[in-house]
């Protein structure tokens, strides 16, 4: 079966990925496909430069009305990661909404929050062996 989200790579052993925004693992599979399931979960980076994640869920009653089918909840970058994960779990699992995607949803939120952190500078390289000895003699 074909769809507009499908990405095929013959050079990588015929693996198939998905660009579906409601696909948590980006794997071409019915379980994770957002456009197939009436209940679907997606986690996207939040709008703006503050960081954070946006939880997107699909309303089962509006599955045939794409314009009103999605519900969005944003967890800002100022909120702790634990609170973000708890919010994701509460929205998806506790209300009986795709509890099978709990781990994947938390992993996706975690990866996005990790990617939004500023990059640390690499520590300065220390001199070793003869160069270090020579430098210490010059200092004294």
Rosetta constraint file for C-alpha pairs under 8 A:
AtomPair CA 2 CA 6 HARMONIC 6.75 0.50
AtomPair CA 5 CA 18 HARMONIC 5.21 0.50
AtomPair CA 5 CA 19 HARMONIC 4.72 0.50
AtomPair CA 5 CA 20 HARMONIC 5.36 0.50
AtomPair CA 6 CA 16 HARMONIC 6.93 0.50
AtomPair CA 6 CA 17 HARMONIC 6.02 0.50
AtomPair CA 6 CA 18 HARMONIC 4.77 0.50
AtomPair CA 6 CA 19 HARMONIC 6.52 0.50
AtomPair CA 6 CA 28 HARMONIC 6.82 0.50
AtomPair CA 7 CA 16 HARMONIC 5.66 0.50
AtomPair CA 7 CA 17 HARMONIC 4.96 0.50
AtomPair CA 7 CA 18 HARMONIC 5.69 0.50
AtomPair CA 7 CA 19 HARMONIC 7.19 0.50
AtomPair CA 8 CA 14 HARMONIC 6.64 0.50
AtomPair CA 8 CA 15 HARMONIC 6.17 0.50
AtomPair CA 8 CA 16 HARMONIC 4.66 0.50
AtomPair CA 8 CA 17 HARMONIC 6.43 0.50
AtomPair CA 9 CA 13 HARMONIC 7.19 0.50
AtomPair CA 9 CA 14 HARMONIC 5.36 0.50
AtomPair CA 9 CA 15 HARMONIC 5.66 0.50
AtomPair CA 9 CA 16 HARMONIC 6.47 0.50
AtomPair CA 10 CA 14 HARMONIC 4.16 0.50
AtomPair CA 10 CA 15 HARMONIC 6.83 0.50
AtomPair CA 16 CA 27 HARMONIC 6.69 0.50
AtomPair CA 16 CA 28 HARMONIC 5.64 0.50
AtomPair CA 17 CA 26 HARMONIC 5.64 0.50
AtomPair CA 17 CA 27 HARMONIC 4.52 0.50
AtomPair CA 17 CA 28 HARMONIC 4.88 0.50
AtomPair CA 18 CA 23 HARMONIC 7.23 0.50
AtomPair CA 18 CA 26 HARMONIC 4.75 0.50
AtomPair CA 18 CA 27 HARMONIC 5.33 0.50
AtomPair CA 18 CA 28 HARMONIC 5.11 0.50
AtomPair CA 19 CA 23 HARMONIC 7.50 0.50
AtomPair CA 19 CA 26 HARMONIC 6.20 0.50
AtomPair CA 20 CA 26 HARMONIC 6.99 0.50
AtomPair CA 20 CA 33 HARMONIC 7.06 0.50
AtomPair CA 20 CA 34 HARMONIC 6.64 0.50
AtomPair CA 20 CA 35 HARMONIC 7.62 0.50
AtomPair CA 21 CA 34 HARMONIC 7.44 0.50
AtomPair CA 21 CA 42 HARMONIC 6.04 0.50
AtomPair CA 21 CA 43 HARMONIC 7.70 0.50
AtomPair CA 21 CA 44 HARMONIC 7.45 0.50
AtomPair CA 22 CA 32 HARMONIC 7.77 0.50
AtomPair CA 22 CA 33 HARMONIC 6.82 0.50
AtomPair CA 22 CA 34 HARMONIC 4.55 0.50
AtomPair CA 22 CA 35 HARMONIC 7.47 0.50
AtomPair CA 22 CA 40 HARMONIC 6.20 0.50
AtomPair CA 22 CA 41 HARMONIC 5.44 0.50
AtomPair CA 22 CA 42 HARMONIC 3.97 0.50
AtomPair CA 22 CA 43 HARMONIC 7.23 0.50
AtomPair CA 22 CA 56 HARMONIC 7.34 0.50
AtomPair CA 22 CA 57 HARMONIC 7.91 0.50
AtomPair CA 23 CA 27 HARMONIC 7.35 0.50
AtomPair CA 23 CA 32 HARMONIC 5.14 0.50
AtomPair CA 23 CA 33 HARMONIC 5.28 0.50
AtomPair CA 23 CA 34 HARMONIC 5.50 0.50
AtomPair CA 23 CA 40 HARMONIC 7.86 0.50
AtomPair CA 23 CA 41 HARMONIC 7.16 0.50
AtomPair CA 23 CA 42 HARMONIC 6.02 0.50
AtomPair CA 24 CA 32 HARMONIC 6.49 0.50
AtomPair CA 24 CA 41 HARMONIC 7.19 0.50
AtomPair CA 24 CA 42 HARMONIC 5.81 0.50
AtomPair CA 24 CA 43 HARMONIC 6.91 0.50
AtomPair CA 24 CA 104 HARMONIC 6.29 0.50
AtomPair CA 24 CA 105 HARMONIC 6.43 0.50
AtomPair CA 24 CA 108 HARMONIC 6.58 0.50
AtomPair CA 25 CA 32 HARMONIC 6.95 0.50
AtomPair CA 25 CA 104 HARMONIC 6.96 0.50
AtomPair CA 25 CA 108 HARMONIC 7.77 0.50
AtomPair CA 26 CA 32 HARMONIC 7.77 0.50
AtomPair CA 27 CA 32 HARMONIC 7.16 0.50
AtomPair CA 28 CA 32 HARMONIC 7.48 0.50
AtomPair CA 28 CA 33 HARMONIC 7.03 0.50
AtomPair CA 29 CA 33 HARMONIC 6.05 0.50
AtomPair CA 30 CA 36 HARMONIC 7.11 0.50
AtomPair CA 30 CA 37 HARMONIC 7.94 0.50
AtomPair CA 31 CA 37 HARMONIC 7.90 0.50
AtomPair CA 32 CA 40 HARMONIC 7.83 0.50
AtomPair CA 33 CA 37 HARMONIC 6.62 0.50
AtomPair CA 33 CA 40 HARMONIC 7.60 0.50
AtomPair CA 34 CA 38 HARMONIC 7.85 0.50
AtomPair CA 34 CA 39 HARMONIC 7.65 0.50
AtomPair CA 34 CA 40 HARMONIC 5.02 0.50
AtomPair CA 34 CA 41 HARMONIC 7.04 0.50
AtomPair CA 34 CA 42 HARMONIC 7.83 0.50
AtomPair CA 35 CA 40 HARMONIC 7.81 0.50
AtomPair CA 38 CA 58 HARMONIC 6.80 0.50
AtomPair CA 38 CA 59 HARMONIC 7.18 0.50
AtomPair CA 38 CA 60 HARMONIC 4.96 0.50
AtomPair CA 38 CA 63 HARMONIC 5.71 0.50
AtomPair CA 39 CA 57 HARMONIC 7.20 0.50
AtomPair CA 39 CA 58 HARMONIC 5.42 0.50
AtomPair CA 39 CA 59 HARMONIC 6.55 0.50
AtomPair CA 39 CA 60 HARMONIC 5.64 0.50
AtomPair CA 39 CA 97 HARMONIC 7.03 0.50
AtomPair CA 39 CA 98 HARMONIC 6.82 0.50
AtomPair CA 40 CA 57 HARMONIC 5.71 0.50
AtomPair CA 40 CA 58 HARMONIC 5.24 0.50
AtomPair CA 40 CA 98 HARMONIC 7.31 0.50
AtomPair CA 41 CA 55 HARMONIC 7.29 0.50
AtomPair CA 41 CA 56 HARMONIC 5.80 0.50
AtomPair CA 41 CA 57 HARMONIC 4.69 0.50
AtomPair CA 41 CA 58 HARMONIC 6.69 0.50
AtomPair CA 41 CA 92 HARMONIC 7.70 0.50
AtomPair CA 41 CA 98 HARMONIC 7.75 0.50
AtomPair CA 41 CA 101 HARMONIC 7.86 0.50
AtomPair CA 41 CA 105 HARMONIC 7.67 0.50
AtomPair CA 42 CA 55 HARMONIC 5.94 0.50
AtomPair CA 42 CA 56 HARMONIC 4.91 0.50
AtomPair CA 42 CA 57 HARMONIC 6.36 0.50
AtomPair CA 42 CA 105 HARMONIC 7.54 0.50
AtomPair CA 43 CA 53 HARMONIC 6.61 0.50
AtomPair CA 43 CA 54 HARMONIC 5.65 0.50
AtomPair CA 43 CA 55 HARMONIC 4.71 0.50
AtomPair CA 43 CA 56 HARMONIC 6.03 0.50
AtomPair CA 43 CA 105 HARMONIC 6.93 0.50
AtomPair CA 43 CA 108 HARMONIC 6.63 0.50
AtomPair CA 43 CA 109 HARMONIC 6.42 0.50
AtomPair CA 44 CA 53 HARMONIC 5.69 0.50
AtomPair CA 44 CA 54 HARMONIC 5.17 0.50
AtomPair CA 44 CA 55 HARMONIC 6.61 0.50
AtomPair CA 44 CA 56 HARMONIC 7.61 0.50
AtomPair CA 44 CA 109 HARMONIC 7.94 0.50
AtomPair CA 44 CA 112 HARMONIC 7.77 0.50
AtomPair CA 45 CA 51 HARMONIC 7.15 0.50
AtomPair CA 45 CA 52 HARMONIC 6.27 0.50
AtomPair CA 45 CA 53 HARMONIC 4.52 0.50
AtomPair CA 45 CA 54 HARMONIC 5.90 0.50
AtomPair CA 45 CA 112 HARMONIC 6.52 0.50
AtomPair CA 46 CA 51 HARMONIC 6.09 0.50
AtomPair CA 46 CA 52 HARMONIC 5.21 0.50
AtomPair CA 46 CA 53 HARMONIC 4.48 0.50
AtomPair CA 46 CA 54 HARMONIC 5.05 0.50
AtomPair CA 46 CA 74 HARMONIC 6.61 0.50
AtomPair CA 46 CA 75 HARMONIC 7.68 0.50
AtomPair CA 46 CA 76 HARMONIC 7.26 0.50
AtomPair CA 47 CA 51 HARMONIC 7.62 0.50
AtomPair CA 50 CA 76 HARMONIC 7.24 0.50
AtomPair CA 50 CA 77 HARMONIC 5.73 0.50
AtomPair CA 50 CA 78 HARMONIC 7.73 0.50
AtomPair CA 51 CA 76 HARMONIC 6.38 0.50
AtomPair CA 51 CA 77 HARMONIC 4.43 0.50
AtomPair CA 51 CA 78 HARMONIC 7.90 0.50
AtomPair CA 51 CA 113 HARMONIC 7.43 0.50
AtomPair CA 51 CA 116 HARMONIC 6.14 0.50
AtomPair CA 52 CA 74 HARMONIC 7.38 0.50
AtomPair CA 52 CA 75 HARMONIC 5.58 0.50
AtomPair CA 52 CA 76 HARMONIC 4.28 0.50
AtomPair CA 52 CA 77 HARMONIC 3.82 0.50
AtomPair CA 52 CA 78 HARMONIC 7.47 0.50
AtomPair CA 52 CA 79 HARMONIC 7.84 0.50
AtomPair CA 52 CA 112 HARMONIC 7.88 0.50
AtomPair CA 52 CA 113 HARMONIC 6.41 0.50
AtomPair CA 52 CA 116 HARMONIC 7.87 0.50
AtomPair CA 53 CA 74 HARMONIC 5.92 0.50
AtomPair CA 53 CA 75 HARMONIC 5.39 0.50
AtomPair CA 53 CA 76 HARMONIC 6.49 0.50
AtomPair CA 53 CA 77 HARMONIC 7.43 0.50
AtomPair CA 53 CA 109 HARMONIC 6.63 0.50
AtomPair CA 53 CA 112 HARMONIC 7.15 0.50
AtomPair CA 53 CA 113 HARMONIC 7.30 0.50
AtomPair CA 54 CA 72 HARMONIC 6.52 0.50
AtomPair CA 54 CA 73 HARMONIC 5.56 0.50
AtomPair CA 54 CA 74 HARMONIC 4.20 0.50
AtomPair CA 54 CA 75 HARMONIC 6.06 0.50
AtomPair CA 55 CA 72 HARMONIC 5.66 0.50
AtomPair CA 55 CA 73 HARMONIC 5.06 0.50
AtomPair CA 55 CA 74 HARMONIC 6.12 0.50
AtomPair CA 55 CA 75 HARMONIC 7.76 0.50
AtomPair CA 55 CA 88 HARMONIC 7.06 0.50
AtomPair CA 56 CA 70 HARMONIC 6.48 0.50
AtomPair CA 56 CA 71 HARMONIC 5.62 0.50
AtomPair CA 56 CA 72 HARMONIC 4.56 0.50
AtomPair CA 56 CA 73 HARMONIC 6.48 0.50
AtomPair CA 57 CA 70 HARMONIC 5.71 0.50
AtomPair CA 57 CA 71 HARMONIC 5.22 0.50
AtomPair CA 57 CA 72 HARMONIC 6.53 0.50
AtomPair CA 58 CA 62 HARMONIC 7.88 0.50
AtomPair CA 58 CA 63 HARMONIC 7.34 0.50
AtomPair CA 58 CA 69 HARMONIC 5.52 0.50
AtomPair CA 58 CA 70 HARMONIC 4.66 0.50
AtomPair CA 58 CA 71 HARMONIC 6.18 0.50
AtomPair CA 59 CA 63 HARMONIC 6.43 0.50
AtomPair CA 59 CA 69 HARMONIC 5.24 0.50
AtomPair CA 59 CA 70 HARMONIC 6.09 0.50
AtomPair CA 59 CA 71 HARMONIC 6.92 0.50
AtomPair CA 60 CA 69 HARMONIC 7.65 0.50
AtomPair CA 61 CA 69 HARMONIC 7.91 0.50
AtomPair CA 62 CA 66 HARMONIC 7.22 0.50
AtomPair CA 62 CA 68 HARMONIC 6.50 0.50
AtomPair CA 62 CA 69 HARMONIC 4.85 0.50
AtomPair CA 63 CA 69 HARMONIC 5.81 0.50
AtomPair CA 64 CA 69 HARMONIC 7.71 0.50
AtomPair CA 65 CA 69 HARMONIC 5.81 0.50
AtomPair CA 66 CA 70 HARMONIC 7.48 0.50
AtomPair CA 75 CA 79 HARMONIC 6.79 0.50
AtomPair CA 75 CA 84 HARMONIC 6.03 0.50
AtomPair CA 77 CA 113 HARMONIC 7.90 0.50
AtomPair CA 79 CA 83 HARMONIC 6.62 0.50
AtomPair CA 79 CA 84 HARMONIC 6.73 0.50
AtomPair CA 80 CA 84 HARMONIC 6.36 0.50
AtomPair CA 81 CA 85 HARMONIC 6.17 0.50
AtomPair CA 81 CA 110 HARMONIC 7.60 0.50
AtomPair CA 81 CA 113 HARMONIC 7.59 0.50
AtomPair CA 82 CA 86 HARMONIC 6.10 0.50
AtomPair CA 83 CA 87 HARMONIC 6.05 0.50
AtomPair CA 84 CA 88 HARMONIC 6.26 0.50
AtomPair CA 84 CA 109 HARMONIC 7.96 0.50
AtomPair CA 85 CA 89 HARMONIC 6.16 0.50
AtomPair CA 85 CA 106 HARMONIC 5.88 0.50
AtomPair CA 85 CA 109 HARMONIC 7.21 0.50
AtomPair CA 85 CA 110 HARMONIC 7.93 0.50
AtomPair CA 86 CA 90 HARMONIC 5.98 0.50
AtomPair CA 87 CA 91 HARMONIC 6.09 0.50
AtomPair CA 88 CA 92 HARMONIC 6.17 0.50
AtomPair CA 88 CA 105 HARMONIC 7.20 0.50
AtomPair CA 88 CA 106 HARMONIC 7.05 0.50
AtomPair CA 89 CA 93 HARMONIC 5.35 0.50
AtomPair CA 89 CA 94 HARMONIC 6.79 0.50
AtomPair CA 89 CA 102 HARMONIC 6.41 0.50
AtomPair CA 89 CA 106 HARMONIC 7.60 0.50
AtomPair CA 90 CA 94 HARMONIC 5.00 0.50
AtomPair CA 90 CA 95 HARMONIC 7.01 0.50
AtomPair CA 91 CA 95 HARMONIC 6.46 0.50
AtomPair CA 91 CA 97 HARMONIC 7.53 0.50
AtomPair CA 92 CA 96 HARMONIC 6.80 0.50
AtomPair CA 92 CA 97 HARMONIC 4.85 0.50
AtomPair CA 92 CA 98 HARMONIC 6.05 0.50
AtomPair CA 92 CA 99 HARMONIC 6.27 0.50
AtomPair CA 92 CA 102 HARMONIC 7.06 0.50
AtomPair CA 93 CA 97 HARMONIC 5.48 0.50
AtomPair CA 93 CA 98 HARMONIC 6.28 0.50
AtomPair CA 93 CA 99 HARMONIC 4.41 0.50
AtomPair CA 93 CA 102 HARMONIC 6.56 0.50
AtomPair CA 94 CA 99 HARMONIC 7.77 0.50
AtomPair CA 98 CA 102 HARMONIC 7.49 0.50
AtomPair CA 101 CA 105 HARMONIC 5.99 0.50
AtomPair CA 102 CA 106 HARMONIC 6.35 0.50
AtomPair CA 103 CA 107 HARMONIC 6.09 0.50
AtomPair CA 104 CA 108 HARMONIC 6.11 0.50
AtomPair CA 105 CA 109 HARMONIC 6.22 0.50
AtomPair CA 106 CA 110 HARMONIC 5.99 0.50
AtomPair CA 107 CA 111 HARMONIC 6.11 0.50
AtomPair CA 108 CA 112 HARMONIC 6.25 0.50
AtomPair CA 109 CA 113 HARMONIC 6.16 0.50
AtomPair CA 110 CA 114 HARMONIC 6.04 0.50
AtomPair CA 111 CA 115 HARMONIC 6.15 0.50
AtomPair CA 112 CA 116 HARMONIC 6.34 0.50
AtomPair CA 113 CA 117 HARMONIC 6.73 0.50
AtomPair CA 127 CA 131 HARMONIC 5.97 0.50
AtomPair CA 127 CA 132 HARMONIC 4.85 0.50
AtomPair CA 128 CA 132 HARMONIC 5.01 0.50
AtomPair CA 128 CA 133 HARMONIC 7.87 0.50
AtomPair CA 129 CA 133 HARMONIC 6.43 0.50
AtomPair CA 130 CA 134 HARMONIC 6.12 0.50
AtomPair CA 131 CA 135 HARMONIC 6.14 0.50
AtomPair CA 132 CA 136 HARMONIC 6.18 0.50
AtomPair CA 133 CA 137 HARMONIC 6.35 0.50
AtomPair CA 134 CA 138 HARMONIC 6.35 0.50
AtomPair CA 135 CA 139 HARMONIC 6.31 0.50
AtomPair CA 136 CA 140 HARMONIC 6.45 0.50
